Each structure stands twice: as structure tokens, then as C-alpha cells.
Amino acid sequence: TTRLVILHASFDVLGLLVDAQRAGAKQLEEFVFHFLCTNHLALRNRPEWKELKGANLKRVEREQWPPRSYLENVEAYNLKIVEVRSQSEDGVTLGASGRPIPQAIDIDALMPTTS
């Protein structure tokens, strides 16, 4: 998947951001920010993510996609699904209404796949 490719890539995207900022390369800087914001779910697991600080970190957090509020809602939804499933009569698939209980949302599945 794209997430795994990004996670294991040998390229230092944060280093490129710093270089672009030092050189005043605004178009490259904007592209790198876009890449960071749209791929933060994979990038945050890379060792150099800890180097993202200050205004750069604030911008990525502010502009990340999907937004933090969405990720928090997915987490709350998944917790509710687990709770409802544990309380259902068959313990797995049917709620009190007899309708199937939805599956939890897999955040990894939100990442596009490479072809």
C-alpha cells in the first residue's frame, strides 16, 4: 500500500522541507507541505517525524487530511461498534433490531493503494 511505501522510503521528506525553506523555494515548500499533510498517517511513524517542530508542525496539524476531528470520530465510532457487538445477543453480527451491526472503520484502508 501507499502507506507502507512511504513508511519504508529512503527519501527524507522533512529534510527536503527544511532545504526548501532555507533556499526560499516557495513552490517546493508548498508541495512538501501538501505531501506531509496528505500523508501524515504514514509519515508520523517514520523516525524523522520527531524533527517536525514549531510552525511546520502546527501547519501540518492544522491542514492534515483527514482532519484530526475525523480521526477522533472514527475512533469513537470503532469503540461504540465494539461496545454494541459485545452487548448483542449473538455477540457478533446482529443488534437489538435484528439488523447487522456495521464493521469498524480501518484507518489504513483510507490510504490510497499504489498500482
N, C-alpha and C positions, 0 to 999 in steps of 0.2 A: 504494500500500500504506500501511498504518498507519505504518510506519517513515518513509516519505517525508513524510507529512502532519505527523508530529511533528517531523521534522528541519527542515521549512520553515515551521512555525507561527510566528506573530509574538508569541505569548504567552511570557512569561518565567516558567517554572515554578519556577526556582530563586529568583527574586525573591519569588514567592508563598510559598515555604517560609520565607524569611527574615522576611517580613512576618507570617506566621502565628506564627512563634516569638516575634517581638517583641511581638505582641499577646496572646500566651498562648492563641491559638485552637488548642487541642489536637486537636479533631476535624479541622479543616482541615489541620493539620500532619501528622496521621496519614494523611489522604487523599493529600497531596502525596508523602509518603514512599512510600506504596503505588504511586503513579503512577511515581515515579522508579525504584523497584526493579523494576517490571514492564516498564518501557520504556527501561531503561538502554542497551540495544543501539542504539537510535536517538538517545537524548539525549546519549550520550557524544561524538557527532560535532558537537554544537552548540557554538558558541564559548563560551557561558557555563558549559559543563560544568567548565571550569578553575576556576571560582569555588567549586565544591563542595569543601569542605575540612573538616578536623578530624573531629569526632564525626559530622557529617552524612555525610561521605564514607565513614567507617568503617561507618556503619549501612547505607548503600546497598550497599556492597561485601559486607557480611555477609548482607543479605537479598535481594540481586539474584536475579531469575528470568529465564532459567535460571541456576542457580548456576555459579560460576566453574569448579568441578570438571567439570561437564557440558561447558562450552565447551572446556576443555582436552582432554577425552576426544574431543570431536568433531574438534578439530584433529589429535590423534594418529591418529584413525581415517582422516581425509582424507589425511594423509601416508602412511599404510600402503596405502590404496587406490591412490594414485599410484605407490607403490613396486611393488605387486603388478601393476598394469597394465603398468608398464614392463618387468617381468620375464616377463609372459605371452607365450606363443608367438605369438599373433596381435596382441599389443601393445594390444589394446583390450578385448575382452569375455570371453574365456574363461581361466579359471585352469587349473592343472595337472590338476585333477579333471575338467575339461571343463564345469564349472558356470560360469554367468555371474558375473563379478566385480561386486559391488554398486557403485552410484553413490556418489560423495561426498555428504556432507550439506551442504546450503546453509543456513547460519545465517539468512539473510534469509527463507527460506521458513518459519522458525519463528514469525515475526511474523504476527499475525492481519491479515487484509486488511479494509479498510473497504468497506462496501457502499453 
